[in-house]
């Protein structure tokens, strides 16, 4: 037995000459380490999948529902944005049903009568004609001011507005909705041409579809 051979060892572990025993690590430890790593990875995947399922059935579902409610919210159709003047086109009075008082608020003479005569030719009834009161005399800077009852802003006022481009509409406390005032302002030049006024009246008289809501679902 060689001096290099540990006491009590012999056989294949016996060292003789230049021959040394080959010591190998037990294979059982490698398998154990591999199983541990594989188990940790599997648990990680299972945990991630569980979190995804929880998100879908809890928080994620609520977020999706909220998004659906937002997308499916009612949206007004373009008809809802139609002008107030045309919103009740079916009940608009005709020019022959409207009485217009024409007042001149400018330093130029004769404008009230000339304007009243032209409006009469276009089918309007004419009431008082003359100079504007002190409240408006030389105080209307635009083309004119159309003044009527509160419920005339969707009736007589828009009809008369087709005759004077750039006029301002205003309401007061009067009760007669078909009697309105046309106060000629400093910026007045002439009434809208009859051709253009007739076209505007045609458009105004066309009924507007009832505003509807749409769902983007």
Order of alpha helices (4+ residues) and beta strands (2+ residues): alpha-alpha-beta-beta-alpha-beta-beta-alpha-beta-beta-alpha-beta
